[in-house]
Amino acid sequence: MANLKITLKRGFVNKNEAQKRTALALGLHKIGQSVVKEDNPMFRGMVNRIRHMVTVEEVD
């Protein structure tokens, strides 16, 4: 199964609370930090909510 590498590119300033909590739930705390999560609908939905703040790559 493929994995997603999610990297935080924008900070939390002027973002609503739901977007902040979504990024923190993914494990993203600092700009430039990356996490690898499995590719499933739950993580895709979380990334979709904060798509303007992150970049996403598929990795094996």
Phi and psi restraints in degrees (value plus and minus 20) as a CYANA .aco file:
   2 ALA   PHI     -95.0   -55.0
   2 ALA   PSI     138.3   178.3
   3 ASN   PHI    -140.2  -100.2
   3 ASN   PSI     141.0   181.0
   4 LEU   PHI    -132.1   -92.1
   4 LEU   PSI     110.4   150.4
   5 LYS   PHI    -119.8   -79.8
   5 LYS   PSI      94.9   134.9
   6 ILE   PHI    -130.0   -90.0
   6 ILE   PSI     105.6   145.6
   7 THR   PHI    -141.7  -101.7
   7 THR   PSI     109.2   149.2
   8 LEU   PHI     -98.3   -58.3
   8 LEU   PSI     102.7   142.7
   9 LYS   PHI    -130.8   -90.8
   9 LYS   PSI     -39.2     0.8
  10 ARG   PHI    -146.8  -106.8
  10 ARG   PSI     129.7   169.7
  11 GLY   PHI    -101.0   -61.0
  11 GLY   PSI    -196.1  -156.1
  12 PHE   PHI    -112.4   -72.4
  12 PHE   PSI     -21.9    18.1
  13 VAL   PHI     -84.1   -44.1
  13 VAL   PSI     112.9   152.9
  14 ASN   PHI      43.2    83.2
  14 ASN   PSI       4.1    44.1
  15 LYS   PHI    -125.2   -85.2
  15 LYS   PSI     129.6   169.6
  16 ASN   PHI     -96.0   -56.0
  16 ASN   PSI     145.9   185.9
  17 GLU   PHI     -81.9   -41.9
  17 GLU   PSI     -56.6   -16.6
  18 ALA   PHI     -84.4   -44.4
  18 ALA   PSI     -58.8   -18.8
  19 GLN   PHI     -88.4   -48.4
  19 GLN   PSI     -60.1   -20.1
  20 LYS   PHI     -81.9   -41.9
  20 LYS   PSI     -66.9   -26.9
  21 ARG   PHI     -86.6   -46.6
  21 ARG   PSI     -54.1   -14.1
  22 THR   PHI     -84.5   -44.5
  22 THR   PSI     -65.0   -25.0
  23 ALA   PHI     -83.5   -43.5
  23 ALA   PSI     -62.3   -22.3
  24 LEU   PHI     -86.2   -46.2
  24 LEU   PSI     -56.1   -16.1
  25 ALA   PHI     -86.5   -46.5
  25 ALA   PSI     -48.9    -8.9
  26 LEU   PHI     -97.2   -57.2
  26 LEU   PSI     -32.3     7.7
  27 GLY   PHI      75.5   115.5
  27 GLY   PSI      -3.1    36.9
  28 LEU   PHI    -118.3   -78.3
  28 LEU   PSI     100.6   140.6
  29 HIS   PHI    -140.7  -100.7
  29 HIS   PSI     -52.3   -12.3
  30 LYS   PHI    -144.2  -104.2
  30 LYS   PSI     131.6   171.6
  31 ILE   PHI     -82.6   -42.6
  31 ILE   PSI     114.0   154.0
  32 GLY   PHI      71.2   111.2
  32 GLY   PSI     -30.1     9.9
  33 GLN   PHI     -94.4   -54.4
  33 GLN   PSI     119.9   159.9
  34 SER   PHI    -141.1  -101.1
  34 SER   PSI     128.3   168.3
  35 VAL   PHI    -154.0  -114.0
  35 VAL   PSI     133.7   173.7
  36 VAL   PHI    -133.9   -93.9
  36 VAL   PSI     102.8   142.8
  37 LYS   PHI    -145.4  -105.4
  37 LYS   PSI     135.0   175.0
  38 GLU   PHI     -90.4   -50.4
  38 GLU   PSI     129.8   169.8
  39 ASP   PHI    -104.8   -64.8
  39 ASP   PSI      79.2   119.2
  40 ASN   PHI    -162.7  -122.7
  40 ASN   PSI     147.6   187.6
  41 PRO   PHI     -79.8   -39.8
  41 PRO   PSI     -50.6   -10.6
  42 MET   PHI     -84.3   -44.3
  42 MET   PSI     -70.3   -30.3
  43 PHE   PHI     -89.8   -49.8
  43 PHE   PSI     -54.6   -14.6
  44 ARG   PHI     -81.5   -41.5
  44 ARG   PSI     -60.1   -20.1
  45 GLY   PHI     -86.2   -46.2
  45 GLY   PSI     -59.6   -19.6
  46 MET   PHI     -84.9   -44.9
  46 MET   PSI     -62.4   -22.4
  47 VAL   PHI     -84.8   -44.8
  47 VAL   PSI     -58.1   -18.1
  48 ASN   PHI     -81.7   -41.7
  48 ASN   PSI     -54.0   -14.0
  49 ARG   PHI     -88.3   -48.3
  49 ARG   PSI     -49.4    -9.4
  50 ILE   PHI    -141.5  -101.5
  50 ILE   PSI      12.2    52.2
  51 ARG   PHI     -80.8   -40.8
  51 ARG   PSI     -44.1    -4.1
  52 HIS   PHI     -99.4   -59.4
  52 HIS   PSI     -29.4    10.6
  53 MET   PHI    -127.3   -87.3
  53 MET   PSI     -32.0     8.0
  54 VAL   PHI    -150.2  -110.2
  54 VAL   PSI     142.8   182.8
  55 THR   PHI    -137.9   -97.9
  55 THR   PSI     127.6   167.6
  56 VAL   PHI    -148.6  -108.6
  56 VAL   PSI     113.9   153.9
  57 GLU   PHI    -149.3  -109.3
  57 GLU   PSI     126.2   166.2
  58 GLU   PHI    -111.1   -71.1
  58 GLU   PSI     111.0   151.0
  59 VAL   PHI    -149.5  -109.5
  59 VAL   PSI     142.9   182.9
